[in-house]
Every structure is written in structure tokens, then in C-alpha cells.
Amino acid sequence: MMISSRDELSRSGSAPAVAIDRLHVVRGGRPVLHDFSVRIARGTITGLLGPSGCGKTTLIRCIVGTQVITGGQVQVLGSAAGSPALRHRVGYMPQQPTIYNDLRVIDNVRYFAALAGVDSRDADATITAVDLQRHRGDFCANLSGGQRARVSLACALVGSPELLVLDEPTIGLDPVLRAELWQQFTALARRGTTLLVSSHVMDEAEHCGDLLLMREGRLLALTTPTRLREETGCPSMEDAFLSIIQRSTAPRAG
């Protein structure tokens, strides 16, 4: 397994945004995460990449505190995952939009603003940030899939969380909208927000500073896009990922 040094992943010299040690999760009697340990640096975009069913969503749920763990520890911004102190510091966008169809866009975002303890002006600013000001009065049931994804992102962004966790935020979106969302993610990281973004689309790795590559509930590699290409000799992210899989399974076959 390729592992970048922890010094590289804590470039600012500060404590990591997320520290996971020997995490083990069992769901339905089946192990889903196996002895998973990793550090995620602050102020970066970390891509969580791997095929569907590899445990990405379970790992994300552990980080935001909605998953019962079997063993190990998960620390987020210096506190145990799911602690009340983190409620206003962590934003979470699950795969399915967490919005109410019978409410307008502005009402949805204001509701989450109230939960985050901020006023309606922050909701208005967040709607502008995701380019939904023309639809602020529309009912969510009447929005397109891409627009609904933007509303869900706005609900996660409201309150300016220090850590933003996004589970497959670009799934099912057209290439233009995907590119626009990644531009917004990059802008957030430049302003100091830490982002963890899961995806099974390997070319999205190019937008990330650090990469966590997963397969079957295990961490295959913790690296960067440049290092991944250099160490595998593969020009494309998909080929590089397949190369890592082949290396990880070769000893078992032998």
C-alpha cells in the first residue's frame, strides 16, 4: 500500500481535521471496514475514491457520527465524531438530497441555517454561492436533479462549517455542472474549509490535493494525484487505480 508521510498530510503543522485509528465496522453481521487508520489534513480537498460498495459511505457516516462503530476511534476537529460540539462545525451532504420537496429553496436553506444557529442572511448568501438565486422561490419538487443537488449543497454549506463532507455530490450530474461544483469546492478549500469528497469517478481525483483509495473496506493507498501517476507509471487515474488493485491482490493470489 502506498502511504504518504503524515508530515505531508499535515502541511500546516496543525492537528489533522480527521484522525481515524484502527476503525472497524460491522453491519448486518458482515465486516464493512477493516482496521482503517488515516489522517486528513486541514484546509485540503481529500478525495475518497473507490468502486461502489467498497465502504466509502460507511466511512463517511463514521466521520459525521451517524454510524455505530465496532472498534477503533474517530476524532473530528479535536473531538469524538458525533459530539454535540461538532454540530455547527461539520457540514454533511449525503448521496440523496436532504431537502423538503414541499418547501421552497429559500425555506429549506433557512431551516438548516436555523439548525446551525445562523440568521437568514447567511442562507441568502449561501444560495447565491451555489448560483440558485433565480430559483430561491421555487418549490424543490419542481427542480431538476442538478438544482436539487445544489440545494442540498447549500444546506450543508450554511453556517460556514470548518469540515464539509460530501458523499458522491456529483453523481448523475452532467459534465458542465460537475465542473462548476468542483470550482466551488476549490474556492472553499482556498478559504480554509476542509473538504472530504467521495466519488467512484476516477477522473475527479485530479481536483483533489490528497487521495484515499479504497477497496473492500480497506485503505489501498493514501497519496496525491501526481504521486499516484508517478508510482504506477499510468497516465490516467482509472488505470493507476486498477494498478494499485492489482498490486494489492497479487500476494493473495500467490
C-alpha positions in Angstrom: 0.0 0.0 0.0 1.3 3.5 -0.9 1.2 5.8 2.1 2.3 9.4 2.0 4.0 10.6 5.1 1.9 12.1 7.8 4.1 15.2 7.6 2.8 15.7 4.0 -0.7 15.4 5.2 -0.3 18.0 7.9 1.4 20.6 5.9 0.2 23.4 8.1 1.7 21.8 11.1 -1.7 21.8 12.9 -3.6 18.8 14.1 -5.5 16.9 11.4 -9.1 17.7 10.7 -9.9 14.0 10.9 -7.9 11.3 12.7 -9.1 7.7 12.4 -7.3 4.9 14.3 -8.0 1.2 13.8 -11.6 1.7 12.8 -13.7 -1.4 12.5 -17.3 -1.5 11.5 -19.7 -4.5 11.2 -23.1 -4.1 9.5 -25.6 -6.9 9.3 -23.1 -9.3 10.7 -20.6 -8.5 7.9 -17.4 -6.6 8.3 -17.5 -3.4 6.2 -14.4 -1.5 7.4 -11.3 -3.4 8.4 -8.7 -1.8 10.8 -9.0 1.5 9.0 -6.5 4.2 10.0 -5.9 7.6 8.3 -5.3 11.3 8.9 -6.9 14.1 6.8 -5.2 17.4 6.8 -7.0 20.7 7.4 -7.7 23.1 4.6 -7.4 20.5 1.8 -9.7 18.7 -0.6 -9.3 15.0 0.1 -10.8 12.6 -2.4 -12.3 9.4 -1.1 -12.2 7.1 -4.2 -13.3 3.6 -4.8 -15.9 1.4 -6.5 -19.5 1.3 -5.3 -19.8 -0.9 -2.3 -16.3 -0.5 -1.0 -17.3 1.2 2.2 -17.0 4.9 1.3 -20.4 5.8 2.6 -19.9 3.8 5.8 -16.6 5.6 6.4 -18.3 9.0 5.9 -21.1 8.1 8.3 -18.4 7.3 10.9 -16.9 10.7 10.4 -20.1 12.6 10.8 -21.2 10.5 13.7 -24.2 8.6 12.4 -22.6 5.1 12.2 -22.2 2.8 15.1 -18.6 1.5 15.2 -17.4 -1.9 16.3 -13.9 -0.8 17.3 -11.3 2.0 17.0 -11.6 5.8 17.3 -12.7 8.6 15.1 -11.6 12.2 16.0 -13.0 15.1 14.1 -11.7 18.7 14.7 -10.3 17.5 18.0 -13.5 15.9 19.3 -15.1 12.5 19.1 -17.1 12.1 15.9 -20.8 12.9 16.6 -20.1 15.1 19.6 -22.6 17.9 20.2 -19.7 20.4 19.9 -19.3 19.4 16.2 -22.9 20.1 15.1 -22.2 23.6 13.9 -18.7 22.8 12.7 -19.3 20.0 10.3 -21.4 20.1 7.1 -22.7 16.9 5.5 -24.2 16.3 2.1 -25.4 12.7 1.8 -25.9 10.9 -1.6 -29.7 11.6 -1.5 -30.7 15.3 -1.3 -31.7 16.1 2.3 -34.4 18.6 1.3 -38.1 19.0 1.7 -40.0 18.9 -1.6 -43.0 20.9 -0.3 -40.8 23.8 0.8 -39.2 26.5 -1.4 -35.5 26.6 -1.9 -35.1 29.6 0.5 -37.2 27.9 3.1 -35.1 24.7 3.0 -31.8 26.6 3.4 -33.2 28.9 6.1 -34.4 25.8 8.0 -30.8 24.4 8.0 -29.5 27.9 8.9 -31.7 27.8 12.0 -30.3 24.4 12.9 -26.8 25.8 12.5 -27.6 28.8 14.7 -27.2 31.4 12.0 -29.6 34.0 10.7 -31.4 34.2 7.3 -28.8 36.5 5.8 -26.4 33.5 5.8 -29.0 31.4 4.0 -29.3 34.1 1.3 -25.5 34.3 0.9 -25.3 30.5 0.6 -28.0 30.4 -2.1 -26.0 33.0 -4.1 -22.8 30.9 -3.6 -24.3 27.9 -5.3 -25.9 30.0 -8.1 -29.6 29.4 -7.1 -30.7 33.0 -6.6 -33.0 32.7 -9.6 -34.7 29.7 -8.1 -34.9 30.8 -4.4 -38.7 31.0 -4.5 -39.2 27.7 -6.4 -40.6 24.6 -4.6 -38.0 21.9 -4.5 -40.3 19.3 -6.0 -40.2 21.3 -9.3 -36.4 21.4 -9.5 -34.1 19.4 -11.8 -31.8 16.8 -10.4 -28.8 19.2 -10.7 -30.7 22.0 -9.0 -31.8 19.7 -6.1 -28.1 18.7 -5.7 -27.2 22.4 -5.4 -29.9 23.0 -2.8 -28.6 20.0 -0.7 -25.1 21.5 -1.0 -26.4 24.9 0.1 -28.0 23.2 3.2 -24.6 21.7 4.0 -22.7 24.9 3.5 -24.9 27.2 5.5 -23.1 28.3 8.7 -19.7 28.0 7.0 -18.6 24.7 8.5 -15.0 24.0 9.1 -15.3 20.5 7.7 -17.5 19.7 4.7 -18.2 16.0 4.0 -19.8 15.3 0.6 -20.9 11.8 -0.4 -21.0 11.4 -4.2 -22.0 15.0 -4.7 -21.7 14.9 -8.5 -23.3 11.5 -9.2 -25.8 11.7 -12.1 -24.9 15.3 -13.0 -23.9 16.5 -16.4 -20.2 17.3 -17.0 -20.7 21.1 -17.0 -22.5 21.0 -13.7 -19.8 18.7 -12.2 -17.1 21.1 -13.3 -19.0 24.1 -11.7 -19.3 22.2 -8.4 -15.7 21.4 -8.3 -14.8 25.0 -8.9 -16.9 25.8 -5.8 -15.2 23.1 -3.8 -11.8 24.5 -4.8 -12.8 28.0 -3.8 -14.0 26.7 -0.4 -10.7 25.0 0.2 -8.8 28.2 -0.6 -10.8 30.0 2.1 -9.7 27.4 4.6 -12.5 24.8 4.6 -11.5 21.2 4.8 -13.4 19.0 2.3 -13.8 15.2 2.1 -15.4 14.3 -1.2 -16.3 10.7 -2.1 -16.6 9.5 -5.7 -16.4 6.4 -7.9 -15.4 8.6 -10.9 -11.7 8.3 -11.0 -11.0 11.4 -13.1 -12.4 13.6 -10.3 -9.2 12.7 -8.4 -7.5 15.4 -10.4 -9.3 18.1 -8.4 -8.1 16.8 -5.1 -5.0 17.6 -3.1 -4.9 14.2 -1.3 -6.4 10.8 -2.2 -7.7 7.9 -0.2 -8.2 4.9 -2.4 -10.5 2.2 -1.0 -11.5 -1.3 -1.9 -13.5 -3.9 0.0 -13.4 -1.8 3.2 -9.7 -1.3 3.2 -7.4 1.6 2.5 -5.3 0.7 -0.5 -3.4 4.0 -0.8 -3.1 7.4 0.7 -1.4 9.6 -1.8 -1.7 12.5 -4.2 -2.7 12.5 -7.9 0.9 13.3 -9.0 2.5 10.7 -6.8 -0.1 8.1 -7.9 0.7 8.5 -11.6 4.5 8.6 -10.9 4.5 5.4 -8.7 2.2 3.4 -11.1 3.5 4.8 -14.4 -0.1 5.2 -15.5 -1.2 8.5 -17.2 -4.9 8.1 -16.3 -6.4 8.0 -12.8 -8.5 4.9 -13.7 -5.5 2.9 -14.9 -3.5 4.0 -11.9 -6.2 2.8 -9.5 -6.5 -0.5 -11.3 -2.7 -0.9 -11.0 -3.0 -0.4 -7.2 -5.8 -3.0 -7.0 -3.6 -5.5 -9.0 -0.7 -4.9 -6.6 -2.9 -5.4 -3.5 -4.4 -8.6 -4.7 -1.3 -10.2 -6.2 0.1 -11.5 -2.9 -3.2 -13.1 -2.1 -3.2 -14.9 -5.4 0.3 -16.2 -4.9 
